[in-house]
Amino acid sequence: MADQYEIADNTELFYKCSKCGRMFEPEDNGNSTCPVCGNSCNTDSCKLVDGSNEDY
Ligand SMILES: [Zn+2]
């Protein structure tokens, strides 16, 4: 049996690197390192974007 209502709250967030613009999955709930340029991303330095909705 699957609980369907759990899916509704499953929004996938990505960091958008402030240096190179690359979007990548956060490693934890905190800091993550950009796999492309090595820039250290957190909620202050990089933008969090909804992976299903690219915003420009
Ligand atoms: Zn980067």
N, CA, C, O and the ligand as a Tripos MOL2 file, in Angstrom:
@<TRIPOS>MOLECULE
protein
  225   223    57     0     0
PROTEIN
NO_CHARGES

@<TRIPOS>ATOM
      1 N           0.8440   -1.2100    0.0000 N.3       1 MET1
      2 CA          0.0000    0.0000    0.0000 C.3       1 MET1
      3 C           0.8810    1.2630    0.0000 C.2       1 MET1
      4 O           1.8840    1.3440    0.7090 O.2       1 MET1
      5 N           0.4830    2.2120   -0.7930 N.am      2 ALA2
      6 CA          1.2480    3.4480   -0.8740 C.3       2 ALA2
      7 C           0.4110    4.6300   -0.3860 C.2       2 ALA2
      8 O          -0.7700    4.7650   -0.7040 O.2       2 ALA2
      9 N           1.0550    5.4510    0.3750 N.am      3 ASP3
     10 CA          0.3730    6.6520    0.8460 C.3       3 ASP3
     11 C           0.5690    7.7750   -0.1650 C.2       3 ASP3
     12 O           1.6350    8.3880   -0.2290 O.2       3 ASP3
     13 N          -0.4330    8.0280   -0.9260 N.am      4 GLN4
     14 CA         -0.3320    8.9800   -2.0300 C.3       4 GLN4
     15 C          -0.0390   10.4080   -1.5750 C.2       4 GLN4
     16 O           0.6830   11.1520   -2.2390 O.2       4 GLN4
     17 N          -0.6020   10.7680   -0.4520 N.am      5 TYR5
     18 CA         -0.4950   12.1740   -0.0350 C.3       5 TYR5
     19 C           0.9300   12.6010    0.2880 C.2       5 TYR5
     20 O           1.2150   13.7950    0.3760 O.2       5 TYR5
     21 N           1.8210   11.6400    0.4640 N.am      6 GLU6
     22 CA          3.1970   12.0220    0.7340 C.3       6 GLU6
     23 C           3.8670   12.6510   -0.4900 C.2       6 GLU6
     24 O           4.7970   13.4460   -0.3530 O.2       6 GLU6
     25 N           3.4040   12.3030   -1.6500 N.am      7 ILE7
     26 CA          3.9960   12.7980   -2.8890 C.3       7 ILE7
     27 C           3.7590   14.2960   -3.0840 C.2       7 ILE7
     28 O           4.5780   14.9950   -3.6800 O.2       7 ILE7
     29 N           2.6370   14.7670   -2.5760 N.am      8 ALA8
     30 CA          2.2440   16.1590   -2.7830 C.3       8 ALA8
     31 C           3.2770   17.1420   -2.2380 C.2       8 ALA8
     32 O           3.4300   18.2490   -2.7550 O.2       8 ALA8
     33 N           3.9720   16.7310   -1.2070 N.am      9 ASP9
     34 CA          4.9090   17.6540   -0.5780 C.3       9 ASP9
     35 C           6.3360   17.4300   -1.0570 C.2       9 ASP9
     36 O           7.2820   17.9670   -0.4820 O.2       9 ASP9
     37 N           6.4850   16.6430   -2.1000 N.am     10 ASN10
     38 CA          7.8130   16.2790   -2.5610 C.3      10 ASN10
     39 C           8.3150   17.2320   -3.6430 C.2      10 ASN10
     40 O           8.3130   16.8960   -4.8270 O.2      10 ASN10
     41 N           8.7340   18.3980   -3.2340 N.am     11 THR11
     42 CA          9.2830   19.3620   -4.1740 C.3      11 THR11
     43 C          10.7960   19.2670   -4.1630 C.2      11 THR11
     44 O          11.4290   19.3750   -3.1120 O.2      11 THR11
     45 N          11.3640   19.0670   -5.3230 N.am     12 GLU12
     46 CA         12.8070   18.9220   -5.3820 C.3      12 GLU12
     47 C          13.4780   20.2710   -5.6160 C.2      12 GLU12
     48 O          13.1880   20.9680   -6.5880 O.2      12 GLU12
     49 N          14.3610   20.6130   -4.7230 N.am     13 LEU13
     50 CA         15.0360   21.8970   -4.8220 C.3      13 LEU13
     51 C          16.4860   21.7160   -5.2570 C.2      13 LEU13
     52 O          17.1640   20.7630   -4.8730 O.2      13 LEU13
     53 N          16.9260   22.6520   -6.0590 N.am     14 PHE14
     54 CA         18.3120   22.6360   -6.5200 C.3      14 PHE14
     55 C          18.9710   23.9630   -6.1890 C.2      14 PHE14
     56 O          18.3160   25.0020   -6.1150 O.2      14 PHE14
     57 N          20.2530   23.9060   -5.9950 N.am     15 TYR15
     58 CA         21.0230   25.1360   -5.9230 C.3      15 TYR15
     59 C          21.3610   25.5920   -7.3330 C.2      15 TYR15
     60 O          21.6800   24.7890   -8.2100 O.2      15 TYR15
     61 N          21.2830   26.9000   -7.5240 N.am     16 LYS16
     62 CA         21.8020   27.4520   -8.7610 C.3      16 LYS16
     63 C          23.0720   28.2190   -8.4110 C.2      16 LYS16
     64 O          23.0310   29.2420   -7.7270 O.2      16 LYS16
     65 N          24.1810   27.7110   -8.8850 N.am     17 CYS17
     66 CA         25.4720   28.2940   -8.5420 C.3      17 CYS17
     67 C          25.5390   29.7630   -8.9500 C.2      17 CYS17
     68 O          25.2050   30.1290  -10.0770 O.2      17 CYS17
     69 N          25.9740   30.5870   -8.0120 N.am     18 SER18
     70 CA         26.0370   32.0230   -8.2930 C.3      18 SER18
     71 C          27.2180   32.3750   -9.1870 C.2      18 SER18
     72 O          27.2930   33.4800   -9.7260 O.2      18 SER18
     73 N          28.1260   31.4430   -9.3370 N.am     19 LYS19
     74 CA         29.3200   31.6930  -10.1490 C.3      19 LYS19
     75 C          29.1290   31.2580  -11.5980 C.2      19 LYS19
     76 O          29.3450   32.0390  -12.5260 O.2      19 LYS19
     77 N          28.7240   30.0040  -11.7820 N.am     20 CYS20
     78 CA         28.6710   29.4690  -13.1400 C.3      20 CYS20
     79 C          27.2370   29.1880  -13.5970 C.2      20 CYS20
     80 O          27.0040   28.9050  -14.7720 O.2      20 CYS20
     81 N          26.2830   29.2660  -12.6760 N.am     21 GLY21
     82 CA         24.8870   29.0950  -13.0630 C.3      21 GLY21
     83 C          24.4350   27.6560  -13.1450 C.2      21 GLY21
     84 O          23.2970   27.3820  -13.5260 O.2      21 GLY21
     85 N          25.2980   26.7460  -12.7970 N.am     22 ARG22
     86 CA         24.9740   25.3320  -12.8340 C.3      22 ARG22
     87 C          23.9600   24.9740  -11.7330 C.2      22 ARG22
     88 O          24.0740   25.4280  -10.5940 O.2      22 ARG22
     89 N          22.9890   24.1660  -12.0940 N.am     23 MET23
     90 CA         22.0420   23.7010  -11.0970 C.3      23 MET23
     91 C          22.4240   22.3080  -10.6300 C.2      23 MET23
     92 O          22.7260   21.4330  -11.4420 O.2      23 MET23
     93 N          22.4110   22.1060   -9.3220 N.am     24 PHE24
     94 CA         22.7740   20.8000   -8.7940 C.3      24 PHE24
     95 C          22.0490   20.5440   -7.4860 C.2      24 PHE24
     96 O          21.6040   21.4720   -6.8100 O.2      24 PHE24
     97 N          21.9390   19.2650   -7.1410 N.am     25 GLU25
     98 CA         21.2350   18.8810   -5.9330 C.3      25 GLU25
     99 C          22.0620   19.1980   -4.6920 C.2      25 GLU25
    100 O          23.2590   18.9140   -4.6420 O.2      25 GLU25
    101 N          21.4220   19.7770   -3.7100 N.am     26 PRO26
    102 CA         22.0990   19.9900   -2.4340 C.3      26 PRO26
    103 C          22.4680   18.6590   -1.7960 C.2      26 PRO26
    104 O          21.6930   17.7030   -1.8440 O.2      26 PRO26
    105 N          23.6410   18.6010   -1.2040 N.am     27 GLU27
    106 CA         24.0880   17.3490   -0.6010 C.3      27 GLU27
    107 C          23.3810   17.1010    0.7270 C.2      27 GLU27
    108 O          22.8990   15.9980    0.9870 O.2      27 GLU27
    109 N          23.3230   18.1160    1.5490 N.am     28 ASP28
    110 CA         22.6210   18.0060    2.8210 C.3      28 ASP28
    111 C          21.5450   19.0760    2.8500 C.2      28 ASP28
    112 O          21.0750   19.5250    1.8040 O.2      28 ASP28
    113 N          21.1710   19.4670    4.0130 N.am     29 ASN29
    114 CA         20.2560   20.5980    4.1180 C.3      29 ASN29
    115 C          21.0150   21.9180    4.1840 C.2      29 ASN29
    116 O          20.4130   22.9880    4.2710 O.2      29 ASN29
    117 N          22.3080   21.8360    4.1430 N.am     30 GLY30
    118 CA         23.1030   23.0390    4.3010 C.3      30 GLY30
    119 C          23.9930   23.3050    3.1200 C.2      30 GLY30
    120 O          23.5140   23.4230    1.9920 O.2      30 GLY30
    121 N          25.2830   23.4020    3.3620 N.am     31 ASN31
    122 CA         26.2140   23.7790    2.3190 C.3      31 ASN31
    123 C          26.4370   22.6610    1.3090 C.2      31 ASN31
    124 O          26.4220   21.4770    1.6470 O.2      31 ASN31
    125 N          26.6420   23.0610    0.0830 N.am     32 SER32
    126 CA         27.0050   22.1180   -0.9600 C.3      32 SER32
    127 C          28.0450   22.7700   -1.8530 C.2      32 SER32
    128 O          28.0960   23.9940   -1.9790 O.2      32 SER32
    129 N          28.8630   21.9470   -2.4630 N.am     33 THR33
    130 CA         29.8880   22.4690   -3.3370 C.3      33 THR33
    131 C          29.5020   22.2300   -4.7890 C.2      33 THR33
    132 O          29.1360   21.1170   -5.1680 O.2      33 THR33
    133 N          29.5850   23.2640   -5.5880 N.am     34 CYS34
    134 CA         29.2750   23.1440   -7.0030 C.3      34 CYS34
    135 C          30.2170   22.1480   -7.6730 C.2      34 CYS34
    136 O          31.4360   22.2780   -7.5570 O.2      34 CYS34
    137 N          29.6680   21.1530   -8.3720 N.am     35 PRO35
    138 CA         30.4940   20.1250   -9.0150 C.3      35 PRO35
    139 C          31.2810   20.6610  -10.2140 C.2      35 PRO35
    140 O          32.2050   20.0060  -10.6950 O.2      35 PRO35
    141 N          30.9190   21.8370  -10.6880 N.am     36 VAL36
    142 CA         31.5760   22.3840  -11.8670 C.3      36 VAL36
    143 C          32.7350   23.3060  -11.5000 C.2      36 VAL36
    144 O          33.8560   23.1190  -11.9710 O.2      36 VAL36
    145 N          32.4640   24.2870  -10.6700 N.am     37 CYS37
    146 CA         33.4900   25.2850  -10.3980 C.3      37 CYS37
    147 C          33.9900   25.2510   -8.9660 C.2      37 CYS37
    148 O          34.9300   25.9670   -8.6220 O.2      37 CYS37
    149 N          33.3710   24.4230   -8.1220 N.am     38 GLY38
    150 CA         33.8510   24.2860   -6.7640 C.3      38 GLY38
    151 C          33.3920   25.3990   -5.8340 C.2      38 GLY38
    152 O          33.8390   25.4920   -4.6910 O.2      38 GLY38
    153 N          32.5010   26.2350   -6.3320 N.am     39 ASN39
    154 CA         31.9650   27.3020   -5.5050 C.3      39 ASN39
    155 C          31.1460   26.7220   -4.3540 C.2      39 ASN39
    156 O          30.3590   25.7960   -4.5510 O.2      39 ASN39
    157 N          31.3310   27.2640   -3.1620 N.am     40 SER40
    158 CA         30.5930   26.7830   -2.0080 C.3      40 SER40
    159 C          29.2190   27.4350   -1.9660 C.2      40 SER40
    160 O          29.1000   28.6560   -1.8730 O.2      40 SER40
    161 N          28.1810   26.6040   -2.0350 N.am     41 CYS41
    162 CA         26.8220   27.1310   -2.0950 C.3      41 CYS41
    163 C          26.0780   26.8690   -0.7990 C.2      41 CYS41
    164 O          26.1420   25.7740   -0.2400 O.2      41 CYS41
    165 N          25.3840   27.8660   -0.3370 N.am     42 ASN42
    166 CA         24.4080   27.6920    0.7240 C.3      42 ASN42
    167 C          23.2150   28.5820    0.4130 C.2      42 ASN42
    168 O          23.1760   29.2430   -0.6240 O.2      42 ASN42
    169 N          22.2620   28.5950    1.3020 N.am     43 THR43
    170 CA         21.0310   29.3290    1.0230 C.3      43 THR43
    171 C          21.2460   30.8280    0.9050 C.2      43 THR43
    172 O          20.3990   31.5370    0.3610 O.2      43 THR43
    173 N          22.3690   31.3150    1.4090 N.am     44 ASP44
    174 CA         22.6450   32.7440    1.3090 C.3      44 ASP44
    175 C          23.3660   33.1110    0.0200 C.2      44 ASP44
    176 O          23.0680   34.1340   -0.5960 O.2      44 ASP44
    177 N          24.3180   32.2710   -0.3850 N.am     45 SER45
    178 CA         25.1610   32.6300   -1.5130 C.3      45 SER45
    179 C          24.5940   32.1610   -2.8470 C.2      45 SER45
    180 O          24.8860   32.7430   -3.8920 O.2      45 SER45
    181 N          23.7880   31.1150   -2.8070 N.am     46 CYS46
    182 CA         23.2400   30.6010   -4.0550 C.3      46 CYS46
    183 C          21.7190   30.5560   -3.9780 C.2      46 CYS46
    184 O          21.1260   30.4450   -2.9050 O.2      46 CYS46
    185 N          21.1240   30.6440   -5.1380 N.am     47 LYS47
    186 CA         19.6780   30.6370   -5.2120 C.3      47 LYS47
    187 C          19.1640   29.2050   -5.1800 C.2      47 LYS47
    188 O          19.7090   28.3160   -5.8340 O.2      47 LYS47
    189 N          18.1010   28.9990   -4.4030 N.am     48 LEU48
    190 CA         17.4390   27.7100   -4.4150 C.3      48 LEU48
    191 C          16.3070   27.7610   -5.4290 C.2      48 LEU48
    192 O          15.4630   28.6560   -5.3820 O.2      48 LEU48
    193 N          16.2910   26.8150   -6.3320 N.am     49 VAL49
    194 CA         15.2590   26.8270   -7.3580 C.3      49 VAL49
    195 C          14.5310   25.4810   -7.3670 C.2      49 VAL49
    196 O          15.0950   24.4430   -7.0220 O.2      49 VAL49
    197 N          13.2840   25.5350   -7.7650 N.am     50 ASP50
    198 CA         12.4770   24.3380   -7.9080 C.3      50 ASP50
    199 C          12.9130   23.5920   -9.1610 C.2      50 ASP50
    200 O          12.8630   24.1450  -10.2600 O.2      50 ASP50
    201 N          13.3340   22.3630   -9.0080 N.am     51 GLY51
    202 CA         13.8610   21.6060  -10.1300 C.3      51 GLY51
    203 C          12.8680   21.3830  -11.2500 C.2      51 GLY51
    204 O          13.2600   21.1630  -12.3970 O.2      51 GLY51
    205 N          11.5930   21.4370  -10.9310 N.am     52 SER52
    206 CA         10.5780   21.1670  -11.9470 C.3      52 SER52
    207 C          10.1130   22.4470  -12.6350 C.2      52 SER52
    208 O           9.2810   22.4060  -13.5410 O.2      52 SER52
    209 N          10.6480   23.5660  -12.2050 N.am     53 ASN53
    210 CA         10.1770   24.8310  -12.7410 C.3      53 ASN53
    211 C          11.3590   25.7780  -12.9300 C.2      53 ASN53
    212 O          11.6980   26.5480  -12.0320 O.2      53 ASN53
    213 N          11.9710   25.7150  -14.0850 N.am     54 GLU54
    214 CA         13.1260   26.5700  -14.3360 C.3      54 GLU54
    215 C          12.7020   28.0120  -14.4820 C.2      54 GLU54
    216 O          11.8490   28.3550  -15.3000 O.2      54 GLU54
    217 N          13.3130   28.8360  -13.6780 N.am     55 ASP55
    218 CA         12.9240   30.2330  -13.6230 C.3      55 ASP55
    219 C          14.0640   31.1250  -14.0950 C.2      55 ASP55
    220 O          15.1670   31.0800  -13.5500 O.2      55 ASP55
    221 N          13.7900   31.9270  -15.1030 N.am     56 TYR56
    222 CA         14.8180   32.8480  -15.5470 C.3      56 TYR56
    223 C          14.3970   34.3000  -15.4780 C.2      56 TYR56
    224 O          15.1770   35.1860  -15.8270 O.2      56 TYR56
    225 ZN         29.5230   26.7120  -10.0610 Zn       57 ZN57
@<TRIPOS>BOND
     1     1     2 1
     2     2     3 1
     3     3     4 2
     4     3     5 am
     5     5     6 1
     6     6     7 1
     7     7     8 2
     8     7     9 am
     9     9    10 1
    10    10    11 1
    11    11    12 2
    12    11    13 am
    13    13    14 1
    14    14    15 1
    15    15    16 2
    16    15    17 am
    17    17    18 1
    18    18    19 1
    19    19    20 2
    20    19    21 am
    21    21    22 1
    22    22    23 1
    23    23    24 2
    24    23    25 am
    25    25    26 1
    26    26    27 1
    27    27    28 2
    28    27    29 am
    29    29    30 1
    30    30    31 1
    31    31    32 2
    32    31    33 am
    33    33    34 1
    34    34    35 1
    35    35    36 2
    36    35    37 am
    37    37    38 1
    38    38    39 1
    39    39    40 2
    40    39    41 am
    41    41    42 1
    42    42    43 1
    43    43    44 2
    44    43    45 am
    45    45    46 1
    46    46    47 1
    47    47    48 2
    48    47    49 am
    49    49    50 1
    50    50    51 1
    51    51    52 2
    52    51    53 am
    53    53    54 1
    54    54    55 1
    55    55    56 2
    56    55    57 am
    57    57    58 1
    58    58    59 1
    59    59    60 2
    60    59    61 am
    61    61    62 1
    62    62    63 1
    63    63    64 2
    64    63    65 am
    65    65    66 1
    66    66    67 1
    67    67    68 2
    68    67    69 am
    69    69    70 1
    70    70    71 1
    71    71    72 2
    72    71    73 am
    73    73    74 1
    74    74    75 1
    75    75    76 2
    76    75    77 am
    77    77    78 1
    78    78    79 1
    79    79    80 2
    80    79    81 am
    81    81    82 1
    82    82    83 1
    83    83    84 2
    84    83    85 am
    85    85    86 1
    86    86    87 1
    87    87    88 2
    88    87    89 am
    89    89    90 1
    90    90    91 1
    91    91    92 2
    92    91    93 am
    93    93    94 1
    94    94    95 1
    95    95    96 2
    96    95    97 am
    97    97    98 1
    98    98    99 1
    99    99   100 2
   100    99   101 am
   101   101   102 1
   102   102   103 1
   103   103   104 2
   104   103   105 am
   105   105   106 1
   106   106   107 1
   107   107   108 2
   108   107   109 am
   109   109   110 1
   110   110   111 1
   111   111   112 2
   112   111   113 am
   113   113   114 1
   114   114   115 1
   115   115   116 2
   116   115   117 am
   117   117   118 1
   118   118   119 1
   119   119   120 2
   120   119   121 am
   121   121   122 1
   122   122   123 1
   123   123   124 2
   124   123   125 am
   125   125   126 1
   126   126   127 1
   127   127   128 2
   128   127   129 am
   129   129   130 1
   130   130   131 1
   131   131   132 2
   132   131   133 am
   133   133   134 1
   134   134   135 1
   135   135   136 2
   136   135   137 am
   137   137   138 1
   138   138   139 1
   139   139   140 2
   140   139   141 am
   141   141   142 1
   142   142   143 1
   143   143   144 2
   144   143   145 am
   145   145   146 1
   146   146   147 1
   147   147   148 2
   148   147   149 am
   149   149   150 1
   150   150   151 1
   151   151   152 2
   152   151   153 am
   153   153   154 1
   154   154   155 1
   155   155   156 2
   156   155   157 am
   157   157   158 1
   158   158   159 1
   159   159   160 2
   160   159   161 am
   161   161   162 1
   162   162   163 1
   163   163   164 2
   164   163   165 am
   165   165   166 1
   166   166   167 1
   167   167   168 2
   168   167   169 am
   169   169   170 1
   170   170   171 1
   171   171   172 2
   172   171   173 am
   173   173   174 1
   174   174   175 1
   175   175   176 2
   176   175   177 am
   177   177   178 1
   178   178   179 1
   179   179   180 2
   180   179   181 am
   181   181   182 1
   182   182   183 1
   183   183   184 2
   184   183   185 am
   185   185   186 1
   186   186   187 1
   187   187   188 2
   188   187   189 am
   189   189   190 1
   190   190   191 1
   191   191   192 2
   192   191   193 am
   193   193   194 1
   194   194   195 1
   195   195   196 2
   196   195   197 am
   197   197   198 1
   198   198   199 1
   199   199   200 2
   200   199   201 am
   201   201   202 1
   202   202   203 1
   203   203   204 2
   204   203   205 am
   205   205   206 1
   206   206   207 1
   207   207   208 2
   208   207   209 am
   209   209   210 1
   210   210   211 1
   211   211   212 2
   212   211   213 am
   213   213   214 1
   214   214   215 1
   215   215   216 2
   216   215   217 am
   217   217   218 1
   218   218   219 1
   219   219   220 2
   220   219   221 am
   221   221   222 1
   222   222   223 1
   223   223   224 2
@<TRIPOS>SUBSTRUCTURE
     1 MET1         2 RESIDUE 1 A MET
     2 ALA2         6 RESIDUE 1 A ALA
     3 ASP3        10 RESIDUE 1 A ASP
     4 GLN4        14 RESIDUE 1 A GLN
     5 TYR5        18 RESIDUE 1 A TYR
     6 GLU6        22 RESIDUE 1 A GLU
     7 ILE7        26 RESIDUE 1 A ILE
     8 ALA8        30 RESIDUE 1 A ALA
     9 ASP9        34 RESIDUE 1 A ASP
    10 ASN10       38 RESIDUE 1 A ASN
    11 THR11       42 RESIDUE 1 A THR
    12 GLU12       46 RESIDUE 1 A GLU
    13 LEU13       50 RESIDUE 1 A LEU
    14 PHE14       54 RESIDUE 1 A PHE
    15 TYR15       58 RESIDUE 1 A TYR
    16 LYS16       62 RESIDUE 1 A LYS
    17 CYS17       66 RESIDUE 1 A CYS
    18 SER18       70 RESIDUE 1 A SER
    19 LYS19       74 RESIDUE 1 A LYS
    20 CYS20       78 RESIDUE 1 A CYS
    21 GLY21       82 RESIDUE 1 A GLY
    22 ARG22       86 RESIDUE 1 A ARG
    23 MET23       90 RESIDUE 1 A MET
    24 PHE24       94 RESIDUE 1 A PHE
    25 GLU25       98 RESIDUE 1 A GLU
    26 PRO26      102 RESIDUE 1 A PRO
    27 GLU27      106 RESIDUE 1 A GLU
    28 ASP28      110 RESIDUE 1 A ASP
    29 ASN29      114 RESIDUE 1 A ASN
    30 GLY30      118 RESIDUE 1 A GLY
    31 ASN31      122 RESIDUE 1 A ASN
    32 SER32      126 RESIDUE 1 A SER
    33 THR33      130 RESIDUE 1 A THR
    34 CYS34      134 RESIDUE 1 A CYS
    35 PRO35      138 RESIDUE 1 A PRO
    36 VAL36      142 RESIDUE 1 A VAL
    37 CYS37      146 RESIDUE 1 A CYS
    38 GLY38      150 RESIDUE 1 A GLY
    39 ASN39      154 RESIDUE 1 A ASN
    40 SER40      158 RESIDUE 1 A SER
    41 CYS41      162 RESIDUE 1 A CYS
    42 ASN42      166 RESIDUE 1 A ASN
    43 THR43      170 RESIDUE 1 A THR
    44 ASP44      174 RESIDUE 1 A ASP
    45 SER45      178 RESIDUE 1 A SER
    46 CYS46      182 RESIDUE 1 A CYS
    47 LYS47      186 RESIDUE 1 A LYS
    48 LEU48      190 RESIDUE 1 A LEU
    49 VAL49      194 RESIDUE 1 A VAL
    50 ASP50      198 RESIDUE 1 A ASP
    51 GLY51      202 RESIDUE 1 A GLY
    52 SER52      206 RESIDUE 1 A SER
    53 ASN53      210 RESIDUE 1 A ASN
    54 GLU54      214 RESIDUE 1 A GLU
    55 ASP55      218 RESIDUE 1 A ASP
    56 TYR56      222 RESIDUE 1 A TYR
    57 ZN57       225 GROUP 0 **** ****
